[in-house]
Amino acid sequence: MNIGFIGLGKLGLPCAVAIVKKGHTVYGFDVNKKAIEDYKNGTSNLYEPEMDHHLEEALPNMHFVDSMAEVISKTDICFVAVQTPHPPELDGSIRHNHVRKDFDYSYLQKVADDIARAINSCDEKDYKVVSIISTVLPGTIRSLIYPAMQKIISRPIEQGWGLCYNPFFIAMGQTMDDFYNPEFTLIGERLSGETPSKAGEILAQFYDTIQDSPRLKMTWDNAETTKMSYNTMIGLKIVFANTLMQICHNTPGGDCDVVSEALSLATDRLISKKYLKGGMGDGGACHPRDNLALSYLSDTLGLDYNVFDFVMTTREKQTEWLADLMCQHRLPKVILGRTFKPETNLVVGSPSILLANILQERGEEVVFYDPVTDPVLPPEVASVYLVGTMWQEFKSFPFVPGSVVIDPWRFIDRVPQNVELIAIGRNSGKQLAPD
Ligand SMILES: NC(=O)c1ccc[n+]([C@@H]2O[C@H](COP(=O)([O-])OP(=O)(O)OC[C@H]3O[C@@H](n4cnc5c(N)ncnc54)[C@H](O)[C@@H]3O)[C@@H](O)[C@H]2O)c1
């Protein structure tokens, strides 16, 4: 099939490449001309395994075109993966102060309008599927994007064109792999169930060529809600796991990994192992911001409780607790790892940065060391180090004698002599009294 892609950023490019590698031809358009030039030369600048190699292999069937109209005219399905940014202060790396806002849909709105104009110039017999991937709050397609497109397109929806909301469930650093192996595929349509859309059918046929996960057809609103609740339930799971970590840390005989391991076997009544591990707060470009946006929606809908604000506040309190533990030691403060997780160069929504901000509020100076973002070793003086991210190389980090290492991940196995290792979430050194 001929597939279009509008927005070839962190999500769009690896997915477009993955589609080409399954035998399709992709016509892609992005306003970032510099990025497109790099892509044409086989350089993605993305921290994804073997991305440039995959890109180079895909290039013969990957056409970077100059206009959205060209994408629409040449393709059957057009995916839209442009940014829907949050206000920078609401990424989870600084205190949220209970501020709640929706995302900025101006990029998505502009693309939807341009696509609508392009569809309007196409023949009605040439059915076009528009498939939006960008993350949006529930109700956005129905109340904002679709009406704006319908205003421009002279034919009603389903007459020569269709619109699906089709979010992807991928984690940065494993985008292609997650695209090929999703737990399910959401196909959001205007009407659900009995009146399936042609667009949804075409999209399902396309996915038959990619993977065989369950296809879940539902309304746009339900697909939007499922996507955002997936991300935010991870945040909820993490604050829960971190609460167990805090309890176990203060309980003689406590070990949060033993508790999490046991809970993770309850796959019938509870859930999987993933994210059920005490450590730093949830991070990244999606999860904290999605919680904050759903906080906004909870208020807008007049809910008399706000579980998303609760998650974000708990995440912040748990980070404050780590700051307390660091401040118990009158030593320079070093955070190991600025990125939001290992094996990435992304720092958006990083819990390590939130921790640094909280320490700085208290007048502490903070030095970062990170293999990618801050590769200069900290001064060789005894310090209190906090392991913010599980980069492998931290296991053999040259900790200076006289230092304290605080490890919320229980990841460091050994430290040099005269260095104290505090594995957070395990009995914090208080021995059980013998029977
Ligand atoms: N990154 C993820 O892990 C992930 C996962 C699932 C969903 N999402 C969602 O997908 C969307 C995109 O995320 P991303 O991380 O790829 O963002 P990104 O900023 O890396 O990429 C967006 C791309 O869209 C391009 N763009 C903007 N306006 C355009 C226009 N008018 N025409 C053509 N291209 C245009 C930008 O130049 C950029 O390259 C967001 O809504 C995000 O929340 C992201």
The ligand as a MOL file (V3000), in Angstrom:
LIG
                    3D

  0  0  0     0  0            999 V3000
M  V30 BEGIN CTAB
M  V30 COUNTS 44 48 0 0 0
M  V30 BEGIN ATOM
M  V30 1 N 7.3290 9.9220 21.4520 0
M  V30 2 C 6.5300 8.9980 21.9710 0
M  V30 3 O 6.9370 8.0920 22.7060 0
M  V30 4 C 5.0770 9.0050 21.6580 0
M  V30 5 C 4.3480 7.8460 21.8340 0
M  V30 6 C 3.0050 7.8600 21.5380 0
M  V30 7 C 2.4120 9.0400 21.1250 0
M  V30 8 N 3.1440 10.1760 20.9810 0 CHG=1
M  V30 9 C 2.4880 11.3750 20.5250 0
M  V30 10 O 2.7770 11.5290 19.1420 0
M  V30 11 C 2.8950 12.9060 18.8140 0
M  V30 12 C 4.2500 13.1590 18.2040 0
M  V30 13 O 5.2440 12.8610 19.1550 0
M  V30 14 P 6.7900 12.9210 18.8040 0
M  V30 15 O 7.4830 12.5130 20.0270 0
M  V30 16 O 7.0720 12.2080 17.5270 0 CHG=-1
M  V30 17 O 6.9590 14.5060 18.5420 0
M  V30 18 P 8.1500 15.2010 17.7560 0
M  V30 19 O 8.1250 16.6300 18.1880 0
M  V30 20 O 9.4030 14.4280 17.8910 0
M  V30 21 O 7.7070 15.1170 16.2100 0
M  V30 22 C 6.6700 15.8600 15.6500 0
M  V30 23 C 7.0650 16.1750 14.2060 0
M  V30 24 O 5.9700 16.7990 13.5490 0
M  V30 25 C 6.5120 17.7830 12.6780 0
M  V30 26 N 5.4910 18.7770 12.2980 0
M  V30 27 C 4.9440 19.7660 13.0520 0
M  V30 28 N 4.0680 20.4840 12.3120 0
M  V30 29 C 4.0620 19.9300 11.0860 0
M  V30 30 C 3.3700 20.2390 9.8880 0
M  V30 31 N 2.5220 21.2680 9.7960 0
M  V30 32 N 3.6060 19.4760 8.8020 0
M  V30 33 C 4.4820 18.4430 8.8480 0
M  V30 34 N 5.1690 18.1080 9.9550 0
M  V30 35 C 4.9580 18.8490 11.0580 0
M  V30 36 C 7.6490 18.3860 13.4790 0
M  V30 37 O 8.5610 19.0870 12.6380 0
M  V30 38 C 8.2410 17.1350 14.1190 0
M  V30 39 O 9.2680 16.5600 13.3320 0
M  V30 40 C 2.6400 13.6600 20.1310 0
M  V30 41 O 1.2800 13.9900 20.2320 0
M  V30 42 C 2.9900 12.6430 21.1790 0
M  V30 43 O 2.3470 12.8900 22.4020 0
M  V30 44 C 4.4690 10.1650 21.2010 0
M  V30 END ATOM
M  V30 BEGIN BOND
M  V30 1 1 1 2
M  V30 2 2 2 3
M  V30 3 1 2 4
M  V30 4 1 4 5
M  V30 5 2 4 44
M  V30 6 2 5 6
M  V30 7 1 6 7
M  V30 8 2 7 8
M  V30 9 1 8 9
M  V30 10 1 8 44
M  V30 11 1 9 10
M  V30 12 1 9 42
M  V30 13 1 10 11
M  V30 14 1 11 12
M  V30 15 1 11 40
M  V30 16 1 12 13
M  V30 17 1 13 14
M  V30 18 2 14 15
M  V30 19 1 14 16
M  V30 20 1 14 17
M  V30 21 1 17 18
M  V30 22 2 18 19
M  V30 23 1 18 20
M  V30 24 1 18 21
M  V30 25 1 21 22
M  V30 26 1 22 23
M  V30 27 1 23 24
M  V30 28 1 23 38
M  V30 29 1 24 25
M  V30 30 1 25 26
M  V30 31 1 25 36
M  V30 32 1 26 27
M  V30 33 1 26 35
M  V30 34 2 27 28
M  V30 35 1 28 29
M  V30 36 1 29 30
M  V30 37 2 29 35
M  V30 38 1 30 31
M  V30 39 2 30 32
M  V30 40 1 32 33
M  V30 41 2 33 34
M  V30 42 1 34 35
M  V30 43 1 36 37
M  V30 44 1 36 38
M  V30 45 1 38 39
M  V30 46 1 40 41
M  V30 47 1 40 42
M  V30 48 1 42 43
M  V30 END BOND
M  V30 END CTAB
M  END
